[in-house]
Amino acid sequence: MREIVTALVAGLVFGIGLTISGMVDPAKVLGFLDIAGDWDPSLAFVMLGGVVTAFVGFRLVGRRTMPLFAPAFPAEPDNTIDGRLLAGAALFGLGWGLVGLCPGPAVTALVLDSHPATIFFASVVVGMLVWRQIAKRSGQ
């Protein structure tokens, strides 16, 4: 139960941070990505805050032998860079650049009753279901 409550609190803090920073506003995100046009650099501070927070967090977690709210640390991820990873990253970047949303802010924007986020999120779910079928047929 403690893990669920911790995840809920972390998700709420994350969603509030995304909302306050403007990451749930596609126009603001597209303004940040438009470096050749009317560039809005304000989201660089959001990235800087995330990098600093992650740096400190990883330093603190690296000293622990057990996590605070889970029975064990997750297994180390596979760091292989392959075609599947590159294709997924390209698709993610393309979607983010075209729409101005990525999945985290899209879920947060759903709570704000954002019509573009609803369409985007539905498209993400359909894409995941299609990929699951493709992966199942190809044996991945």
Buried (B, 14 or more C-beta within 10 A) or exposed (E): EEEEEBEEEEEEEBBEBBBEBBBBBBEBBBBBBEEEEEEBEEBEEBEEEEEEEEEEEEEEEEEEEEEEEEEEEEEEEEEEEEEEEEEEEEEEEEBBEEBBBBBBBBBBBBEEEBEBBEEBBEEBEEEEEEEEEEEEEEEE
